Amino acid sequence: MIQTRKGRDKFLMGVFQLAVVLFAICLTRLVPYADIQDLSVISLLVLHFLSYYVSNAYRDFLSRGYLQELLAIVRYSLVLVALVSVSSFILKDNFIVSRRGLLFFTGINGLALYAFNRVMQAYYKNKRLTQGSAKQIYAITVMAYLDRVLANFSDTSNDYLDDHLSAVTILDAIGPVVLPGLVVVAVEDMMSYATHAVVDEVFINLPSDTYPVSDYIAQFEVMGVDVSLNINALEYQSFGAKRIRQLSHYNVVTFSSTFYKGSHIVAKRILDICGALCGLAICGFFGLFLAPLIKLDGGPVIFKQKRVGKNGRVFDFYKFRSMRVGAEKEKEALLNQNTVSGLMFKVDNDPRVTAIGRFIRRTSLDELPQFWNVLKGDMSLVGTRPPTVDEYEQYSPMQKRRLSFKPGITGLWQVSGRSNIKDFDEIVAMDVAYIDTWTIWSDVKVLVRTLKVVLLGSGAK
Protein backbone atom coordinates (compact mmCIF):
# COMPACT_ATOMS: atom_id res chain seq x y z
CA MET A 1 0.00 0.00 0.00
CA ILE A 2 1.61 3.20 -1.18
CA GLN A 3 0.46 6.76 -0.55
CA THR A 4 1.96 10.22 -0.43
CA ARG A 5 2.92 9.30 3.10
CA LYS A 6 4.50 12.58 4.17
CA GLY A 7 1.41 14.56 3.15
CA ARG A 8 -0.85 12.08 4.91
CA ASP A 9 1.25 12.16 8.11
CA LYS A 10 1.28 15.94 8.04
CA PHE A 11 -2.51 16.07 7.77
CA LEU A 12 -3.01 13.51 10.55
CA MET A 13 -0.70 15.37 12.91
CA GLY A 14 -2.70 18.55 12.34
CA VAL A 15 -5.89 16.63 13.12
CA PHE A 16 -4.42 15.15 16.32
CA GLN A 17 -3.33 18.60 17.43
CA LEU A 18 -6.95 19.78 17.21
CA ALA A 19 -7.59 17.97 20.51
CA VAL A 20 -4.71 19.88 22.11
CA VAL A 21 -5.98 23.19 20.76
CA LEU A 22 -9.48 22.42 22.05
CA PHE A 23 -7.97 21.65 25.47
CA ALA A 24 -6.15 25.01 25.42
CA ILE A 25 -9.39 26.79 24.47
CA CYS A 26 -11.27 25.16 27.37
CA LEU A 27 -8.57 26.21 29.85
CA THR A 28 -8.50 29.75 28.47
CA ARG A 29 -12.27 30.09 28.84
CA LEU A 30 -11.80 29.59 32.58
CA VAL A 31 -9.72 32.79 32.68
CA PRO A 32 -11.82 35.83 33.70
CA TYR A 33 -12.67 38.17 30.82
CA ALA A 34 -11.19 35.82 28.18
CA ASP A 35 -14.40 36.32 26.18
CA ILE A 36 -14.09 33.29 23.89
CA GLN A 37 -17.62 32.65 22.67
CA ASP A 38 -18.93 29.26 21.51
CA LEU A 39 -18.86 30.28 17.85
CA SER A 40 -15.30 31.52 18.28
CA VAL A 41 -14.19 28.02 19.33
CA ILE A 42 -14.91 26.66 15.86
CA SER A 43 -13.10 29.59 14.27
CA LEU A 44 -10.02 29.01 16.43
CA LEU A 45 -9.89 25.33 15.45
CA VAL A 46 -10.08 26.23 11.76
CA LEU A 47 -7.41 28.92 12.19
CA HIS A 48 -5.16 26.43 13.98
CA PHE A 49 -5.25 24.18 10.95
CA LEU A 50 -4.54 27.10 8.62
CA SER A 51 -1.67 28.33 10.81
CA TYR A 52 -0.27 24.82 11.00
CA TYR A 53 0.04 24.70 7.20
CA VAL A 54 1.08 28.32 6.65
CA SER A 55 3.89 28.07 9.21
CA ASN A 56 4.91 24.66 7.84
CA ALA A 57 4.81 23.33 11.40
CA TYR A 58 5.42 19.73 10.31
CA ARG A 59 8.74 20.39 8.58
CA ASP A 60 11.50 18.15 10.02
CA PHE A 61 9.00 17.12 12.71
CA LEU A 62 10.68 13.86 13.69
CA SER A 63 14.23 15.19 13.67
CA ARG A 64 13.65 18.45 15.59
CA GLY A 65 15.49 18.95 18.90
CA TYR A 66 14.22 20.87 21.94
CA LEU A 67 15.27 24.30 20.63
CA GLN A 68 14.11 23.62 17.08
CA GLU A 69 10.74 22.51 18.41
CA LEU A 70 10.44 25.70 20.46
CA LEU A 71 11.24 27.84 17.42
CA ALA A 72 8.64 25.94 15.36
CA ILE A 73 5.99 26.58 18.06
CA VAL A 74 6.88 30.27 18.20
CA ARG A 75 6.62 30.56 14.41
CA TYR A 76 3.26 28.78 14.42
CA SER A 77 1.98 30.95 17.31
CA LEU A 78 2.93 34.20 15.56
CA VAL A 79 1.05 33.11 12.44
CA LEU A 80 -1.95 32.08 14.56
CA VAL A 81 -2.06 35.44 16.39
CA ALA A 82 -1.91 37.29 13.07
CA LEU A 83 -4.71 35.20 11.56
CA VAL A 84 -6.89 35.54 14.69
CA SER A 85 -6.42 39.32 14.68
CA VAL A 86 -7.30 39.65 11.00
CA SER A 87 -10.26 37.26 11.29
CA SER A 88 -11.60 39.05 14.37
CA PHE A 89 -11.45 42.38 12.52
CA ILE A 90 -13.19 41.00 9.41
CA LEU A 91 -15.85 38.90 11.14
CA LYS A 92 -16.45 41.40 13.98
CA ASP A 93 -19.34 40.17 16.16
CA ASN A 94 -19.18 36.68 14.66
CA PHE A 95 -15.68 36.08 16.06
CA ILE A 96 -14.96 37.66 19.43
CA VAL A 97 -11.77 37.01 21.41
CA SER A 98 -10.52 39.61 23.86
CA ARG A 99 -6.87 40.63 23.89
CA ARG A 100 -6.57 39.06 27.32
CA GLY A 101 -8.14 35.88 26.01
CA LEU A 102 -5.86 35.81 22.96
CA LEU A 103 -2.78 36.32 25.14
CA PHE A 104 -3.66 33.49 27.52
CA PHE A 105 -4.79 31.19 24.69
CA THR A 106 -1.55 31.71 22.74
CA GLY A 107 0.56 30.90 25.80
CA ILE A 108 -1.45 27.86 26.94
CA ASN A 109 -1.80 26.54 23.40
CA GLY A 110 1.91 26.94 22.68
CA LEU A 111 2.97 25.11 25.85
CA ALA A 112 0.42 22.33 25.30
CA LEU A 113 1.46 21.83 21.67
CA TYR A 114 5.14 21.84 22.62
CA ALA A 115 4.54 19.07 25.18
CA PHE A 116 2.32 17.11 22.78
CA ASN A 117 4.84 17.32 19.93
CA ARG A 118 7.70 16.13 22.12
CA VAL A 119 5.65 13.16 23.27
CA MET A 120 4.71 12.28 19.68
CA GLN A 121 8.32 12.59 18.53
CA ALA A 122 9.45 10.22 21.31
CA TYR A 123 6.63 7.82 20.41
CA TYR A 124 7.54 7.66 16.71
CA LYS A 125 11.25 7.27 17.44
CA ASN A 126 10.49 4.43 19.83
CA LYS A 127 8.15 2.92 17.22
CA ARG A 128 11.06 2.56 14.83
CA LEU A 129 12.90 0.49 17.41
CA THR A 130 9.85 -1.76 17.83
CA GLN A 131 10.27 -4.00 14.80
CA GLY A 132 6.72 -5.35 15.00
CA SER A 133 5.23 -1.92 14.26
CA ALA A 134 7.99 -0.33 12.20
CA LYS A 135 7.91 -0.53 8.42
CA GLN A 136 10.20 -3.43 7.49
CA ILE A 137 12.49 -2.69 4.55
CA TYR A 138 14.34 -5.44 2.66
CA ALA A 139 17.27 -4.02 0.66
CA ILE A 140 18.87 -5.59 -2.40
CA THR A 141 22.21 -4.02 -3.24
CA VAL A 142 25.89 -4.62 -3.99
CA MET A 143 29.01 -4.28 -1.85
CA ALA A 144 29.94 -0.92 -3.39
CA TYR A 145 26.64 0.60 -2.23
CA LEU A 146 26.26 -1.26 1.08
CA ASP A 147 27.93 1.23 3.44
CA ARG A 148 25.83 4.11 2.12
CA VAL A 149 22.61 2.09 2.42
CA LEU A 150 23.39 1.15 6.04
CA ALA A 151 24.34 4.73 6.93
CA ASN A 152 21.23 6.27 5.40
CA PHE A 153 18.78 3.93 7.09
CA SER A 154 20.46 4.36 10.48
CA ASP A 155 20.56 8.17 10.26
CA THR A 156 18.41 9.54 13.13
CA SER A 157 17.81 12.80 11.26
CA ASN A 158 15.75 10.87 8.73
CA ASP A 159 12.15 12.16 8.70
CA TYR A 160 10.83 8.65 8.03
CA LEU A 161 11.89 7.08 11.32
CA ASP A 162 9.47 4.18 10.88
CA ASP A 163 11.44 2.89 7.87
CA HIS A 164 13.39 0.04 9.50
CA LEU A 165 16.00 -1.79 7.47
CA SER A 166 15.56 -5.41 8.61
CA ALA A 167 17.21 -7.51 5.90
CA VAL A 168 19.63 -7.20 3.02
CA THR A 169 20.81 -9.25 0.06
CA ILE A 170 24.23 -8.42 -1.40
CA LEU A 171 24.25 -9.75 -4.94
CA ASP A 172 28.01 -9.70 -5.45
CA ALA A 173 29.04 -10.87 -1.98
CA ILE A 174 31.87 -13.39 -1.93
CA GLY A 175 31.46 -15.68 1.05
CA PRO A 176 29.25 -15.14 4.13
CA VAL A 177 28.58 -11.59 5.32
CA VAL A 178 27.57 -10.75 8.91
CA LEU A 179 25.80 -7.47 9.63
CA PRO A 180 24.77 -6.88 13.28
CA GLY A 181 21.01 -6.45 13.68
CA LEU A 182 20.24 -7.41 10.09
CA VAL A 183 19.19 -10.61 8.35
CA VAL A 184 21.60 -11.27 5.48
CA VAL A 185 19.64 -13.21 2.85
CA ALA A 186 21.45 -15.34 0.30
CA VAL A 187 20.69 -14.62 -3.36
CA GLU A 188 19.03 -18.01 -3.88
CA ASP A 189 16.74 -17.42 -0.86
CA MET A 190 15.45 -13.97 -1.84
CA MET A 191 11.96 -14.96 -2.91
CA SER A 192 11.50 -17.45 -0.11
CA TYR A 193 12.47 -14.84 2.48
CA ALA A 194 10.17 -12.18 1.01
CA THR A 195 7.30 -14.68 0.96
CA HIS A 196 7.56 -15.93 4.55
CA ALA A 197 9.11 -13.03 6.48
CA VAL A 198 7.67 -9.62 7.37
CA VAL A 199 8.53 -7.45 4.36
CA ASP A 200 6.61 -4.20 3.82
CA GLU A 201 8.79 -2.86 1.04
CA VAL A 202 11.75 -3.97 -1.07
CA PHE A 203 14.42 -1.33 -1.73
CA ILE A 204 16.59 -1.99 -4.80
CA ASN A 205 19.85 -0.08 -5.13
CA LEU A 206 21.79 -1.63 -8.01
CA PRO A 207 23.78 -0.52 -11.03
CA SER A 208 21.19 -0.87 -13.78
CA ASP A 209 23.66 -1.73 -16.50
CA THR A 210 24.87 -4.83 -14.64
CA TYR A 211 21.80 -6.41 -13.01
CA PRO A 212 18.32 -7.29 -14.38
CA VAL A 213 16.47 -4.81 -12.18
CA SER A 214 13.21 -5.24 -14.05
CA ASP A 215 13.20 -8.98 -13.33
CA TYR A 216 13.51 -8.40 -9.60
CA ILE A 217 10.69 -5.86 -9.63
CA ALA A 218 8.38 -8.23 -11.51
CA GLN A 219 8.99 -11.06 -9.04
CA PHE A 220 8.15 -8.97 -5.97
CA GLU A 221 5.14 -7.36 -7.62
CA VAL A 222 3.55 -10.83 -7.91
CA MET A 223 3.29 -11.09 -4.12
CA GLY A 224 1.92 -7.58 -3.70
CA VAL A 225 5.06 -6.17 -2.06
CA ASP A 226 5.89 -2.56 -2.92
CA VAL A 227 9.24 -2.16 -4.64
CA SER A 228 11.25 1.07 -4.46
CA LEU A 229 14.12 1.63 -6.84
CA ASN A 230 16.87 4.16 -6.30
CA ILE A 231 16.52 6.48 -9.30
CA ASN A 232 19.35 5.29 -11.48
CA ALA A 233 17.57 2.73 -13.64
CA LEU A 234 14.37 3.71 -15.38
CA GLU A 235 15.03 2.58 -18.91
CA TYR A 236 12.44 -0.20 -19.02
CA GLN A 237 8.69 -0.73 -18.89
CA SER A 238 6.81 -2.08 -15.86
CA PHE A 239 3.23 -3.32 -15.58
CA GLY A 240 2.87 -1.74 -12.12
CA ALA A 241 2.04 1.88 -11.43
CA LYS A 242 4.98 4.13 -10.51
CA ARG A 243 5.39 6.99 -8.07
CA ILE A 244 8.46 9.05 -7.20
CA ARG A 245 8.94 9.55 -3.46
CA GLN A 246 11.57 9.61 -0.73
CA LEU A 247 12.77 6.56 1.19
CA SER A 248 15.28 7.37 3.89
CA HIS A 249 17.75 9.72 2.11
CA TYR A 250 17.08 8.22 -1.32
CA ASN A 251 14.86 9.54 -4.07
CA VAL A 252 13.18 6.42 -5.35
CA VAL A 253 10.56 5.37 -7.84
CA THR A 254 8.11 2.96 -6.22
CA PHE A 255 6.33 0.25 -8.19
CA SER A 256 2.99 -0.97 -6.89
CA SER A 257 -0.03 -2.73 -8.33
CA THR A 258 -2.24 -0.04 -6.80
CA PHE A 259 -1.83 3.42 -5.32
CA TYR A 260 -4.56 4.29 -2.84
CA LYS A 261 -5.85 7.77 -2.04
CA GLY A 262 -4.49 9.09 1.24
CA SER A 263 -7.90 10.51 2.18
CA HIS A 264 -9.47 7.05 1.77
CA ILE A 265 -6.79 5.47 3.97
CA VAL A 266 -7.40 8.04 6.71
CA ALA A 267 -11.16 7.48 6.38
CA LYS A 268 -10.64 3.70 6.68
CA ARG A 269 -8.76 4.08 9.97
CA ILE A 270 -11.37 6.49 11.35
CA LEU A 271 -14.10 4.04 10.33
CA ASP A 272 -12.16 1.22 12.02
CA ILE A 273 -11.79 3.13 15.30
CA CYS A 274 -15.44 4.19 15.43
CA GLY A 275 -16.62 0.72 14.45
CA ALA A 276 -14.30 -0.96 16.97
CA LEU A 277 -15.54 1.21 19.84
CA CYS A 278 -19.17 0.41 18.98
CA GLY A 279 -18.31 -3.26 18.49
CA LEU A 280 -16.54 -3.52 21.85
CA ALA A 281 -19.59 -2.04 23.58
CA ILE A 282 -21.75 -4.72 21.91
CA CYS A 283 -19.14 -7.35 22.81
CA GLY A 284 -19.28 -6.32 26.47
CA PHE A 285 -23.07 -6.52 26.52
CA PHE A 286 -23.29 -9.99 24.97
CA GLY A 287 -20.27 -11.13 26.96
CA LEU A 288 -22.25 -10.76 30.18
CA PHE A 289 -24.62 -13.49 28.97
CA LEU A 290 -22.25 -15.63 26.93
CA ALA A 291 -19.33 -15.85 29.37
CA PRO A 292 -21.09 -18.12 31.94
CA LEU A 293 -22.31 -20.44 29.16
CA ILE A 294 -18.91 -20.69 27.49
CA LYS A 295 -17.22 -21.46 30.83
CA LEU A 296 -19.49 -24.42 31.57
CA ASP A 297 -16.74 -26.82 30.47
CA GLY A 298 -14.17 -25.06 32.62
CA GLY A 299 -12.23 -23.50 29.75
CA PRO A 300 -11.47 -19.83 29.07
CA VAL A 301 -14.11 -17.50 27.63
CA ILE A 302 -11.75 -15.94 25.09
CA PHE A 303 -9.87 -18.07 22.57
CA LYS A 304 -6.47 -16.61 21.61
CA GLN A 305 -4.51 -17.80 18.60
CA LYS A 306 -1.50 -16.62 16.63
CA ARG A 307 -2.58 -15.34 13.23
CA VAL A 308 -0.67 -13.67 10.40
CA GLY A 309 -1.53 -10.13 9.38
CA LYS A 310 -0.31 -7.50 6.97
CA ASN A 311 2.87 -8.50 5.14
CA GLY A 312 3.50 -11.44 7.48
CA ARG A 313 3.17 -9.84 10.93
CA VAL A 314 2.10 -12.31 13.61
CA PHE A 315 -0.44 -11.10 16.17
CA ASP A 316 -2.76 -12.46 18.87
CA PHE A 317 -6.21 -13.07 17.41
CA TYR A 318 -9.25 -13.13 19.75
CA LYS A 319 -12.66 -14.82 19.55
CA PHE A 320 -15.26 -16.09 21.97
CA ARG A 321 -14.30 -19.74 22.42
CA SER A 322 -16.61 -21.97 20.41
CA MET A 323 -14.66 -25.25 20.64
CA ARG A 324 -13.81 -27.51 23.55
CA VAL A 325 -10.51 -27.11 25.34
CA GLY A 326 -7.61 -28.72 23.44
CA ALA A 327 -9.37 -28.54 20.06
CA GLU A 328 -6.19 -27.36 18.32
CA LYS A 329 -4.47 -30.66 19.19
CA GLU A 330 -7.30 -32.58 17.52
CA LYS A 331 -6.95 -30.77 14.19
CA GLU A 332 -4.50 -33.29 12.75
CA ALA A 333 -7.04 -36.11 13.07
CA LEU A 334 -9.63 -34.12 11.10
CA LEU A 335 -7.47 -33.07 8.14
CA ASN A 336 -8.99 -35.76 5.93
CA GLN A 337 -12.41 -34.11 6.45
CA ASN A 338 -11.24 -30.67 5.27
CA THR A 339 -13.85 -29.23 2.90
CA VAL A 340 -11.60 -26.51 1.42
CA SER A 341 -8.98 -27.46 -1.13
CA GLY A 342 -5.72 -25.65 -0.55
CA LEU A 343 -4.23 -23.76 2.39
CA MET A 344 -7.31 -23.36 4.57
CA PHE A 345 -8.93 -25.70 7.08
CA LYS A 346 -12.70 -25.98 7.42
CA VAL A 347 -14.82 -28.94 8.54
CA ASP A 348 -18.61 -29.24 8.26
CA ASN A 349 -20.27 -30.20 11.55
CA ASP A 350 -16.93 -29.97 13.35
CA PRO A 351 -17.15 -32.36 16.35
CA ARG A 352 -14.93 -30.05 18.42
CA VAL A 353 -17.55 -27.28 18.50
CA THR A 354 -19.51 -27.00 21.75
CA ALA A 355 -23.28 -26.53 22.01
CA ILE A 356 -23.01 -22.81 22.79
CA GLY A 357 -20.25 -22.66 20.17
CA ARG A 358 -22.63 -23.68 17.40
CA PHE A 359 -24.99 -20.88 18.38
CA ILE A 360 -22.37 -18.12 18.53
CA ARG A 361 -20.85 -19.29 15.24
CA ARG A 362 -24.20 -19.35 13.48
CA THR A 363 -24.97 -15.81 14.75
CA SER A 364 -21.34 -14.59 14.28
CA LEU A 365 -21.21 -13.56 17.96
CA ASP A 366 -17.91 -15.42 18.30
CA GLU A 367 -16.30 -12.70 16.17
CA LEU A 368 -17.06 -9.83 18.57
CA PRO A 369 -13.72 -9.86 20.51
CA GLN A 370 -11.93 -9.16 17.22
CA PHE A 371 -13.00 -5.53 17.56
CA TRP A 372 -10.13 -5.32 20.05
CA ASN A 373 -7.77 -6.39 17.24
CA VAL A 374 -9.27 -3.65 15.07
CA LEU A 375 -8.81 -0.98 17.75
CA LYS A 376 -5.19 -2.05 18.26
CA GLY A 377 -4.56 -1.82 14.52
CA ASP A 378 -3.78 -5.51 13.94
CA MET A 379 -6.93 -5.83 11.83
CA SER A 380 -9.51 -3.71 10.05
CA LEU A 381 -13.29 -3.96 9.90
CA VAL A 382 -13.02 -5.05 6.27
CA GLY A 383 -10.14 -6.93 4.70
CA THR A 384 -8.89 -10.45 4.06
CA ARG A 385 -9.16 -13.21 6.65
CA PRO A 386 -5.87 -13.72 8.57
CA PRO A 387 -4.38 -17.21 8.10
CA THR A 388 -2.92 -19.35 10.86
CA VAL A 389 0.87 -19.52 11.12
CA ASP A 390 1.05 -23.07 9.73
CA GLU A 391 -1.07 -22.08 6.71
CA TYR A 392 1.05 -18.99 6.06
CA GLU A 393 4.30 -20.97 6.14
CA GLN A 394 3.10 -22.86 3.04
CA TYR A 395 2.12 -19.76 1.04
CA SER A 396 3.46 -19.16 -2.44
CA PRO A 397 4.49 -15.61 -3.51
CA MET A 398 1.15 -15.13 -5.28
CA GLN A 399 -0.81 -16.26 -2.22
CA LYS A 400 1.10 -13.85 0.02
CA ARG A 401 -0.35 -11.02 -2.02
CA ARG A 402 -3.61 -11.36 -0.06
CA LEU A 403 -1.59 -10.23 3.00
CA SER A 404 -0.48 -6.98 1.37
CA PHE A 405 -3.68 -5.55 2.90
CA LYS A 406 -4.56 -5.46 6.59
CA PRO A 407 -6.79 -8.45 7.51
CA GLY A 408 -10.42 -7.82 8.41
CA ILE A 409 -13.27 -9.16 10.52
CA THR A 410 -15.36 -9.32 7.37
CA GLY A 411 -14.63 -9.25 3.65
CA LEU A 412 -15.72 -10.35 0.21
CA TRP A 413 -15.37 -14.04 1.08
CA GLN A 414 -17.60 -13.76 4.15
CA VAL A 415 -20.39 -11.94 2.32
CA SER A 416 -20.23 -14.11 -0.80
CA GLY A 417 -21.50 -17.34 0.72
CA ARG A 418 -18.29 -18.49 2.39
CA SER A 419 -19.72 -21.91 3.27
CA ASN A 420 -20.20 -22.63 -0.43
CA ILE A 421 -16.67 -21.65 -1.51
CA LYS A 422 -14.48 -24.76 -1.36
CA ASP A 423 -11.35 -23.69 -3.25
CA PHE A 424 -8.65 -21.62 -1.52
CA ASP A 425 -7.41 -20.27 -4.86
CA GLU A 426 -10.90 -18.85 -5.44
CA ILE A 427 -10.68 -17.13 -2.05
CA VAL A 428 -7.27 -15.70 -3.00
CA ALA A 429 -8.69 -14.43 -6.30
CA MET A 430 -11.53 -12.67 -4.44
CA ASP A 431 -9.06 -11.13 -1.98
CA VAL A 432 -6.79 -9.88 -4.76
CA ALA A 433 -9.76 -8.39 -6.65
CA TYR A 434 -10.78 -6.55 -3.47
CA ILE A 435 -7.22 -5.27 -2.90
CA ASP A 436 -6.71 -4.14 -6.51
CA THR A 437 -9.96 -2.15 -6.70
CA TRP A 438 -10.16 -0.93 -3.10
CA THR A 439 -11.63 2.42 -2.12
CA ILE A 440 -13.33 3.41 1.14
CA TRP A 441 -16.66 2.83 -0.62
CA SER A 442 -15.67 -0.81 -1.13
CA ASP A 443 -15.56 -1.18 2.65
CA VAL A 444 -18.90 0.55 3.09
CA LYS A 445 -20.52 -1.84 0.60
CA VAL A 446 -19.02 -4.90 2.30
CA LEU A 447 -20.17 -3.67 5.73
CA VAL A 448 -23.72 -3.21 4.46
CA ARG A 449 -23.68 -6.70 2.94
CA THR A 450 -22.24 -8.07 6.20
CA LEU A 451 -25.16 -6.68 8.19
CA LYS A 452 -27.51 -8.48 5.81
CA VAL A 453 -25.60 -11.76 6.14
CA VAL A 454 -25.48 -11.55 9.96
CA LEU A 455 -29.17 -10.65 10.30
CA LEU A 456 -30.21 -13.49 7.98
CA GLY A 457 -27.72 -15.90 9.54
CA SER A 458 -26.48 -16.98 6.10
CA GLY A 459 -22.97 -17.95 5.06
CA ALA A 460 -21.77 -19.17 8.49
CA LYS A 461 -21.62 -22.64 9.98
N, C-alpha and C positions, 0 to 999 in steps of 0.2 A: 504494500500500500504506500503510494508516494503522493505527497502533497507539497505545496509551497510551505514547508514546515516552519520556517522562520516567521512568515507572515501570520500563520495560524497561531504560533506560540505568542507572538506579540499581541494579537487580538485577545487570546484567552487571558493573558496576564492583565490586560486592561479591564476585562470583565471581572476577574477575581478581585482586583483592587476596588471595584465598586462597593464591595462589602465594607472595606476599610474606610472609604470615603463616607459611606452612610453612617458608620460608627462615629466618625469625627463630627458629622453633622448633628447627630443625636446628643453628643457631649456638649457641643457648642450651644445648642438650644437650651441647655441647662444654665448657661451663663446669663445673668440679668442683662436685659436690654440688647440681647444679640439680634432680636427681630428677624429670625429666619422663618418665614411663613411656609405653610405646607406646600404651596405651589413652587416656592423657591427651592425646595429640596430636589424636585425633579430637574429643575434647571441646573443646579449645582452638579448633579450626577452626569448630565449631558456635557456640561462644560469640563468636568474632569476628563471625560473620554477625549474631548477635543484637545485639551491641554496635553494630555498624554501623548497624542500623535504629533501635535505641533512641536512640542519640546523634544521629540524623539526619545522619550524616556526609557525605551527598551534597548537602546543601542548599547552593545557590550554588556548586557545585563548580567550574564553569568560570570564574567571575568572582572567585574568592577570590585575595587577594594573599598575600605571604609570611607576614605576621603572622596573617591570618585562617586560613590553612592550619594554622599552628602551633596556634592556639587550637582548631581543629576536631580535630586529632590529640590534644591534651591532653584535650578533652572525651570523645572516643572511648576513650582509654586509661583514664580514671577509671571509665567505665562498665564496661570490660572487667575491670579489677581487681576491682571490686565483684562482678561476676557470677562471676568465677573463685573468689573467696573464698567466696561463698555456695554455689556448686556443689561446691567441695571439702569444705565442711562437711556438705552434704547427702549427697553420694555417698561420702564417707569413702575407704575403700580402693580404690574404683573410679575415683577421680580424685585423683591425688597430684601436687602441685607444691609444692616447698619454697618458703619465703619468699625465699630467695636466687634460686631459679630464676624465681619470679614477677617479682622486681625486674629481673633481667637481661633476661627476655623482654619485659617492658613497655618497657624502654628501647630494646632492639634493634628490636623491632617498631614502635615509634613512629617511630624514625629511618628505618627502611626504608620504612614507609608514607608518610612525609613526602616522601622522595625520589621514590618511585613516583608519588605524586599530582602532584607538580610536573612530572614528565616527561609524564604523561598530559595535564595541562592544557596544556602547551606543544604537545603533539602535536595535540590537538583544535583549538587556536587556529590552528595552522599549516594544519590540514586545511581550515578555512574559507577560507583564502587560496588553496588549491589547487582551482580551480574544477571540475576533473574529478571530485573526490571529494566536494565539498560539495553540499549539497542545493540545487538550482537553483530559485529562486522567481521566477515571472513575475507582476508586479503590474499590476492594472487599476484605475485611479483617476482622479481629476480634479485640476485645478490647485490647488484649495483644500485638498486633503488631501496633496498631493505632498511638501511639506517634512517633514511629520510621518512619512510613510512612509519617506522616505530617512533621517531621523534615527533612527528606531526600528531599522531593519535594520543601521545602521552602529554602533549602540551596543555597545561592547565588554563592557558589564556584562550583556548578554543571555545567559541560560543556554543558549540554543540557538545556539551559535556556528557550527553547520554549516548554518544557514539562510542561504543566500547570495542576495541580491537580484541577479539577472543581467539582467533586462529589465523594461521598464515600457511600458504604453500609457496615454496621457492622453487620455481621451475628449473633453474640451472644449478641447484645445490649439488655439490659433490660430497656424498657421505652424509651421515646424520647431523642435524642442526638442532641445538637446544636453545630455546628462548624462554627465560623465566616468565611465568605467568601466561604463556601462550601455548596453544595446541599447534604443533607443527605437523601439518598433514602432508603425507607423501603424495606425489603426483598421481599415482595409480589409485589413490583412495579419495580423490577430490569429490566425486559425485556421491560416493557412499557417505562421506562425512556430511556433506550439505543436505543429504536426504534425512539422516537420522540424528543430527545434532541441531541445536538451536542456532539458526542462521537467519537473521533478519535482512541482511543485505550483503552482497558480494562486491568487493572493491577490487577492480582490476587495474594494475599499474604496470604495464608491459611495453617494451618497444614494439610498435605495431609492424615494423618491417621484418621482425624475426619470428613472432608467434602468431598463431591463428586466433586472434582475439574474437573474431566473429563466431567461431565455433564454440568458444567458452560461453559467450553470451547466450547463444541458442540453447545450450544444454541446461543452463540455470533457469532460463525463461520457462522451460517445460514444467518445472516444479513450482512456478509462481514466485520465485525469489527475485527481488529487485536487484539489478546489476548496475553498478556505477563504474564508469570508465574514466580514468584520468584523461583529460582532453589532449590526446596526442595521437589518436587513431580513429578517425571518423570517415575513412575512405571506403565504406562499404554500406550495404543496405541491411536493415534489420526489420523483422516483422513487428516487433514491439514498438510502442510509442516511446518517444524520447523527450527528456526534459533536462535542461542545464541547471545545475544547482551547486551548492557548496557542501563538501563532505570533509570534515576536519579543515585542513588548510588547502585542500585541493579543489579546484574547479573541475567538476565532473559532469559527464552526460549520463543520465540514468535511464536505463531501459526497463520498461514495465509493460505488462499486458494491459494494464488499465491505470489511468490517473484519476483519482477521485477528487471531487470538489471539497476544499477545506471546510466550507460552510456546512456541507452535508455531514462531514466527519464530526464536527462540533455538535451538530444537531443530534447525531446518533448517540454521542456520549451523554448529552443532556437527557435524551429520551431514556437511555439506560438507567441513569441515576433516578429519575422520577419514577420510572416503572419499577425499579428495584425497591425503592422506599415503600411504594404502594403494595408490592408483592410481599415484602417482609411483614407488613402489617397484617395482610391476609394469612400469611404463614403462621404468625403468632396466634391468630384467632383459631384457625383450624388445629394448630398444634395442641391447644388446650384439650381438645376432644380426642385427637388421634394418639397423642403420646401414651396415655394409659393403655390403649388397645394394642399398640405396637409393642409395648413392654411386657405383654402377657407371657411371652416365652422367655423373659429374663434378659433379652438382648438390648442393645442400645437403640434409642429412638432414631438417631441420625446415622445413616450409612455414609462412610467416608471412603473414597477410592482415589487413587492416583489416575489422573487423566492427562491427556496431551492437548495443549492449546496452541495458540498462534505461533507458527514457525518452530514448533517442537518444544515449547515450554511445558514443563510438568507442573501441575497444580493439584490441590486437594479439591475434589468434587463432592458435593453434598446432596443427599436425597433423604426423604423419609424412608426408613428401612422397610422394604416390602418382601424380603426373603428371610428365611430362617438363618440363624447364626451359623457361620461356617460354610455358607453357600458357595463362596469363591473356590473352596477346595474341592467342591463337587463338580465344577465346570468341566473338568477333563473327561468325566464319565458320560457327559451329555453332548460331547462334540459331534458324535455321529447323528444327533437329532437336529443339528443346526439347520435352520430353514433359509439362511441367507448364504448364497455362494460368494466366496471371497473373504476379505478381511473384516468380517463383522459377525458377532455371535448373537443369535436370537432363536429361542425355542418356544414353540406353541405349547400352551398348557404346561409351562415350566413347573415341575414338581417341587422346586425349592421355594416357590412363592407361598406366603402365608395367606390365611383367610382374609385378614384385613389388608394384606398386600395386594390381593386381587382387586379389592375395591378401590384403593388409592391409585393403582395403576390405571384402572378403567376410567377413573375420573381425573387423572393427571395430577392428583393432589401430592403424589410422591415427588413431583418436580419443584414444589414450592421452596425448599431450602436453597435451591440454586440461585435465587434472587440475591443471596449473600455473595455468591461468586460474581454476579453481575455488578453489585455495588463495589466489590474489591477491584474489579477490572479484569479478572481472569476470563470472564465470559461477557457476552452481550445478550440482549433480549432475543435478537434474531441473528442467526449465523449458521454454521455447520455444526453437527454433533461432534463432541470431542471423543476421540478413540481412547481405548485403554492402552497402557504402555506396551503390552505384548502385541497388540494389533499394529501399533505405530512402528514397532521395530521391524515389521515385515513390509512396510510401505515401499513402493517404487517411487522414483522421482515424480512421475505424473500424479500419483495418488497423494503425495505430500502437498500438492498444489491446493488441495481443499483446506489445508492448514495455514495458507497465506492470509486467511481472514480469521478474525477472532471467533471462537466457537459460540454457539447460542443455545438458549433454552429451547427455542423453536426455530423452524426453518422450512425450506421448501419440501424436504423429505417428510417432515412431520405433518404438513398440511396437504400432502398429496397422496394420502392413503398409505402410510408407511407400512402397515401390516400386509399390504398386497405387493410390496416391492421386495423381491427376493434376490436381486443381483447387486452386489456391492459396487460394481462398475457403473451401474445405472445411478446409484446414489452419488458416486463421485461426479458423474456427468451433470447431475442436477446441481450439486454444490458449485461446480466450476461455472455453470451458466449463471447462477446467482451472483458469484463473485465478479464475473466479467461484465455484468450489466447493472451492478449495484448502484442505487441512489437511495437517499433517505426514504423516498416514496416506496421503494421495494420493501423496506422494513415495515412501513405502515400497512401495506397490502397484506403481508404475511401475518402481521399481528391481528388484523381483522379476520383473516381466514382461520387463524388459530382459535380465536374466540368462538367461532362457529363450530370448529371441530371439537373443542372442549365441551361446549354446551350440548352438542348432539352425542358426545361420547363416542365419536367415530375415529377410526385410525389407530386406536391404542388397544393393547391386549395385556 
